[in-house]
Amino acid sequence: MCNTYKNGSDAQICLDKEALILPEEPVLPDNSTPHEKNMWDLRATMAIKNEELLKQNLKSLYTVVKSLCDSIMEDKVSCHENFATLKHARDTIKILQVIKQLMYLHSSEELHTIHNQVIATITLFRMRQEHRQSPQSFHEQLTAMRQVCEQLGLCIGELEQGAQAILKKEGVTSPDTEQLKEATKKVSEEYHAILFMYLAD
């Protein structure tokens, strides 16, 4: 997502937290100098632009997320009491919460999580770029499905063996936790980039 949308990391944080996390607003110091006021104006303008961009990104993701539902889940979502409001607002965070709620409804959370992990994995690897679908659109769908997998606790592509190979190539033989985390992230990004190339038309 970070690579798909400008300032995509802000949208990623919102989805992870299941809440709208707005960019931090700049604070104008008391008795500020003209230079400080000018800098505050620039930062305030940038904060407003980032906030609008974040909201646009989240609205764009609404269609992507909903398109990932199978027919049964789509019917359940459409019958939700707040669906009309969510659809009108294109509220991605709320629609994700509704899907999550429906996924765990009337079932043991542990058993249902395992089932959903299996379905999410199958869905991810069965995805194909549709006829006349742009690479950008397919990439957004694939990224959204990857996000669903991560929400379910799946770490697809985060291969420790691959991370160790990267670190060895860089001459790191005794990596600390942070180095291993960064290397694992690189492996995951490369994994999903290769997956995209194979699944795209």
C-alpha positions, 0 to 999 in steps of 0.5 A: 500500500505504501508503494501504491498510494502517495503517503500510503503509510498514513492509510496503512496506519489507519487500517491497522488501528481501525481508526482515522489517524489524522496527521499531526497539526503543527503548533505555532509557538507563542511570541513566534518570529516572522520566520517561525510564522512562515514555517508554521504556515507551510507546515499547516498547509502541508498538514491540510493537504496530507489530511485530504490525501489520506481521506481520498486514499481511504475512500479509494480503498473502499471499492477495492476492499468490498470487491474482495468479498465473496458473494456470500460475504457481500450479501451479508455486508449489504444487509448490514443495518449501517450499509447504506451510510457506509456506502454513501460515505465510502467508509473503508475503516467501517466496512472493514470492521463490519466484515471482521464482525461478520467473519467472527459472528456465531462461531468460535473465534479461534476456529473461524480465524483458521478458516478465514486464514485458509480462505484468504490464502486461497483467494490471494493465490487465485487472484488474476488480472481481469481482461482490460483491468489496468495493472494499477487497479490489479495491484491495488486489489492485490495489495488490499488482499495482502492487507486482509491476510495481514489483518488475519495474522498471516505473514505471507512472504516473510521468510526468515531464510530469505532474510538471513540470505540478504543479511549474509550478502550484506556481511551481517553474520550476527543480526540484531532484532531490528536488522532481522526485521528490516531484512524480513520486510525487504524479503516480503516486498520482493516476494509480493512484487514477484507474486504480482508479476506472475499473477498479472496478465 
